[in-house]
Amino acid sequence: MQFTIYPWDIKSWRLAFRVSGLPGVALFFLVLGAMLQTADVSGGGVAGHSSLSALLLVRTPAALLALLVLLSRPRIASIRITDLRFAYAAFACWYFASSLWSQGRIQTIGKSTELLLAGLVFLEASRDEHPILRVEALRQIVLLTMSTIATITVLGFVLRISTFVQPRPGLIGSTTAQAPFLSGNGLGYVASALLLLIFAEWQGHRLRGKAAFGQLVFAMALFSTSASRTSLGILLLSMLLVIFKRSKLFGTLAVSAVVVGFTLFWSEIHAFLEGQTAHSGNMETLSGRTVVWTAALRLFQEHPVLGVGGGVGGKVVVSHISNIYISVMSSLHNGFLETLTGLGLIGFAIGVYMLLLTTWRALGAWNSNPEFAGTYVLIIHVWLTTTMSTGVLGWMGYEVALFLCILTNLDLVRERAQLSARIRLAPVRWSGLSMIPGDQAAG
């Protein structure tokens, strides 16, 4: 399947939906519903999560449409306890079970339902013919959706529409892009993921020449209008890993160049980062995050085993802090702490096990199946966004969809390798006449 991130490439959209089938339609609704959210900034001590109107008019209908699409032809692949999909199912089921003791039961049920539906999408795709190709098509749908939302955000910024412009410095200007449904940080995460994928696909020779260069320029244009320092780190570390996996020599040279660059220009880099922090004017800086992270650990000590309910840990933490900036935060900006406070030690153990096992297998499969490098490389993006944002351990979003692409691909590639090994090792049984010369003579 031809890789592209251009949202106007109708042929790519059509091919991705045709190959993925109904699971692709369901995933599109889930990702679109998760991304098209607006923050609740009504105040009054209410944490700044998605507004009620966005939940009722966008997210809930999108989830219901995804459910109806999946129920139209329910065909679920069987999984084994050693599969990564089993680990994800265990995490999603525990998330749903936490609604029994959740301090925000309706929110936990809604978020866990989305996670379960996303898992069902990939189980249905795994059952169909050519499952690896179908998962590639699902990845394409997620990337095109991300690219479309990011493009709309940047166009609004270029047209200087007030709701798409925030007074926060970026790479090339004193203002940066921010949509009601995609923050400046979120735009940076999306653009860095797209850049990373393009680079990995080019390194893996699945994207060549002008096609690679054009898409790199397009993704960099999106990235240049963002305001996320974290995405800079994500992009730098991820690309260094791609180069190192490609060539140990070039990887070592690249790491050395980065170290030298930081040493020579540290004062300028430090001044740039401090300038962004000074102008951000909110609690989304690192120093601001440590405030809520400390409060989250205190909440965990009060509910260590079961937590306060999936997806509401951050909201409970924020609601107990009297600070005008913290009151509009949408999460703890750390997926591990969201899981620890929401699902307790049990849910945290399941989530971390799932993430570690997926990482281990992705790094191993990268060497044996380099054609899927563009999928496996996203595991670095998953780790960094889960550490500095919600990532894959909070609730449904495009990160969860991409993570499901990684782990489902790993399961299917592993199954294919095991099947090939069984075929090669199957004993040969001779039938008909004996091939021993003596027996032929006797006959």
N, C-alpha and C positions, 0 to 999 in steps of 0.2 A: 504494500500500500504506500502510495506517494505521501511523504511527510510534508506538511505545510502548516503554518500558523496564520496565514492570511484569512481574516474573517469573511472577505468578499469572494473567496474561492468556492463558488456554488458547487462545482464539480466534486470538490473534496468533501463538502458537507453531504452531498447526495450519496457518494460512494461509502462514506462512513456509516450512514444510516442503513444503506442497503446491506452491507456486510454484517453489521451488528444486529440488525433486525429489531424486534420489539424491546429487547434489553437496552438497546441504544436510545430508543425513545424515552424509556423510563428513566435512564440515567440523566438524559438531557433535562428532564423536568426537575429531578432532584438537585442537580448542580445549579440550574438557573434559579430555582426557588431559594437555595442556600445563599447565592451571591447577591440577589436583588433584595437586600434588606436595608432598611434605614434605621438609624439609631434613635432610641427614645431619649430625648433631651428635655423632657417635660419638667425635670427637677422634682422637688418635693421629696428628696431622699431616695428616689427610684433609681436603681442602677441603670446605666445606659445601654441596655441590651436592645434587641430589635423592637421597634414600635409595634403596638398592638394592631394597628391598621395593616402594616406590612405582613404580620403573621397571619392575619385573617384573609387578606386579599391576595397574597402572593405565595407565602410558604406553605400554608395548609392546602390550598387548591393544587399546588404543584405536587405535594406528597400524595394527595388523593388520586391525581391523574396517573402518577407513577404506579400506585397500587393497582388501579384498574387495568393499566397496560400489562402489568405482570400477571394479573389474574386471568387475562384473556387467553393465555396459553401457558399454564403452570407446568414447566418441565425443569426439575431441579436435579443437578448432577449430584451423585453420591460423593462423599468426602471421607477421608480417613483421619484418625486422631492425630497422625503425624503431619497432616497438611496445614499449611499456613491459614487456609480458609477456615479450618476448624478452630484455630486460635482466635481468629477474628470473630467467628460466630459465638465463641465463649465470651469474648469481651462484650459484644453487642447484647447478648442475652443477660449477662450480669448487669449491664447498664439498664436494660428494661426492668429487671427484677428490682432494682433499687427504687423504682417508683413506689414500692410498698412502704418504704420508710422516708421517702423524699420530702424535703421541706418545700418543694415546688413541684408537686406531683404531676400537674398537667404539662409543665415544661419538660419534665423528665420523660413522660410518655411520648410526647411529640418528638423530642430529639432522638430517643432510642428507636422509635418507629422508623425514622429516616435512616438510621444506621442499619437497621435490619433490612429495610428495603434495598439499600445499596448493596448489601451482601447478597440478597436474592438476585439482583441484576447479574452479578458475576457468576452465581451458581447456575442461572439459566443459560448464560452465554457459554459456560463450560460444558453444558450438556449438548449443545448444538454441534453440527458438523464444522470442522476446522476451528476448534475453540481458540487456538493461539492467535489466529488471524482475527477472530471476532474481538478478542481482548485488545488487539492493536487498534481496531476500529473504535472501540470504546474509549481508548486513550485519545484518539484523534478527536472525538466529539468533545471530550473534556477540554482539550487544548484549544479547540476552535471557540468554545464557549468562553473560556478565560480570555482569549485574545479579543473577542468581540466586546466583552464588558470593559476591558482595558482600553480598547480603541475609542469607545464611546466616552470614557472618562477623559482621555487625552484630547479628543475633539472639543469637548465642552470647555476644557482649559484653554485650548488654542483660540477658541471663539470668545474667551474671556467672560463666559457665563458665570455669574458670581457664585453660584452654588458648586461650581467645579473648580474654584480657585481658593487656595488657602495661603495665608501669609506666613509660610514656613519655607526657609531656604532649601534649595536642592543642589544638584550638581552644577547647573548652569544659570540659575537665577534666584531671585529673592522670593519668588512664589513657586508653588508646586501644584500639581493636579490632585484633586480629591473630589470624588463624586459622592452623592448622598448614600450610594450603595457600595462604594469602594474607597477606603481611606488612602491617604498617601503611602502609609506603610503597606497596605494591602496591594496597591499598585506596584510597589517595589518587589514584593514577594512574587506576584504574578509574572512580572517582566523578567525577574531573575530566573524563574523556572523555565520560561520560554527560551531565554538566552542559553541556559545550560543544556536544554534539550537539543537546540540547533547545533551547538558546538559538539555535543556527543554524537549526534547523527552524522555530522560532517566527518568527525574523526573515525567513525565506523564505516565510512564510504557509502552510507545510505542516502546522503545528501551531497551533491557535488556542485562545483563551479558557481555560476551566477545565482543559482537557486539558493545556495547556502549564504552567499554574500548578501543577497537582497533581503532574506529573512533576518539575518543578523542585524542589518541596518534598521529594519522595521522594529525589531525587538529592542534595540538600543534606543530608538526614538521614544518608545514607551517608557523605558527605564530612566531616561534622562529627565523626565518630568516628575519622577517620584520623589518622596522625601524620606525614604527609609535607609538608615545607616546599617540596619541589620541585613538588608538585602545585599548591600555591598560586600559584607563579610560572607554571606551565603554564596554569592557569585564567585568571589575570589577563591575561597576554599574549594568549592566544587570544581571549578575549572582546573585548579592545580591538581586535583585528584584525577580528572580525566586525562590530563597531560601525563601524569605519572603512570597511569595504567597503560597508556599508549607507549611510552618510552621512559625507562628509568633514568636515562641520561638527560633527556630534555626536561623531565620532571624535576630532577635535582637542580638543573640550571634555572628553571623557572622559580623554584622555591628560593634559591640563592638570590635571584634578582629581586624578588619581593622583599626579602630580608634586608638587602642593601638599600632598596628604595625607602623602606620604612626608617632605616637608620639615618639616611641622608636628609629625609624630608619630614622627620617626626614632628618638628615644631609646627610646620604648616598643616600637617594632618591633624595634630592635636588641636590647633586653633580652629580648623574647619569643624571638627566634631563638637568642640565647645560652643562654637557659634550656633550650630543647629540646636544644641540643647538649650542655649539661652533664648532662642527665638521660638522654641516649640510651645512654651507657655502652658504645658499640661503635664500630666503624670505618666505619659507614655515614654519618657526617657528612662534610662537604666536606673538612675537614682530614684525615680518615681516608682518604678516597678518593684524595687527592693522593699518599699514600704508595704505594698500589698502582698508581696511574697512572704514577708515576716508575719503579717496578719493571717495569711493562709496556713502557715505552720501552726499557729496557735489554734486555729479552728480544727486542724487535723488532730491535735492533741486531745480535743474534746470529743471527737468522733473518729477514733483511729481505725476501727475494723470495717465498718460499713459506710462511713461517710454520711453526707447530708443529702445525697441524691445525685444521680448522674446529670451533668450539665448545669447544676445550680450552685456548685461549690463557690465559684467566683462571685456570683450574685449575692450569696449570703455573706461572704467576706466583705464585699464593697458596701453592703447595706449597714455594716457595723462600724464603718469608718467615717467620721465627720470631716470631710474635706471636699471643697467645691469642685476640685479637679477630679478626684477619685470617683465622685458620685456619677460621673458620666462615662466611666470606663466600661467597656463592653465585656471584659474578661480579665483574668489574672495575667494575661500575656505569658502564660507558661502552661503548656498542655499537661506536663507531669503533675503540676500542682492542682490543675483542674481535676485530674483523675484522682489524685490523693485526697483532696477535700470532698469530692463528689462521690467517689466509689470506694474510698477507704483502702486499706492495705490489700484486701482481696482483689479488688478491681485494678489497683495499681500493679500488683504482681502479674495479673493476666495481661495487662496492656504492655508492660515492659518486656515480658517474655515474648509476646507477639512481635514487638519492635526489634528486639535483639535477634531473634531467630530469623526474621525476614532480612535483617542487615547481613547476618552471617551467610545466608544462602545467596543473597544478591551479590556479595563480593566474590563468592566462589563461582557463581554462574557467569559473572562478567568475563572471566577468563575463558571458560569453555563455550560460551555462547555470545561472542562479541557483537553479533548482529542485533542483540537486544540491549546494547549499551545505553541507548537513549532512554530506556525504561529503568534500568538498574541504577543509573547515575542519580535518579531522583531521590534515592534513599538518603543522600546527604542533605538535600533540600528538606526532606521530611524531618530529619533530626534537628536541624537548625530552626525551622519554623515551629516545631513542637517545643523547643527550648525557649525561644524568644516570642512566640505567639501561641495560638491554640493548637495549631498543627493537626495531628491525627488522633489525639487523645482527648479532644474536647467534644465536638459534635460534628454533624455533617457539613462538609464543605468540599471545595475542589481538591484540597489536600488529601482528604479521605478517599476520594474517587481515584486519584493518582496512586495512592498507596495500595488500593485494591487492585489496580492494574499491575503493580509490581508483584504483589504476593500471588495473585492468580496466575500470572505468567510463570512465576517460579514453580508453582505446583504443576502446571501443565507441562512445562519443559522437563521437570523431574519425572513425571509419569511417562512422557515420551521416551526418555533415556532408559527407564526401567523396562519398558515394553521392548525396546530394541535389544536390551541385554538378554531378556528372556528368549527372544527369537534366536539370537546368536548362539545361546547356550543350550537350546533344545536338542535332545539326542536325535541322531539320524537313525531311522528304522528302515532296514532293507526289506523289500517284499519281492515276491516272484522267485526266479531262479537264483541259486547260490552262486556267488562269484568266486568260489574256491575251485581252482583248476581240477583238483582231484575229484571233487564231487561231480564236475561236469563230465569227466571221463567215465566215471562210474555210471552216470546216467546214460 
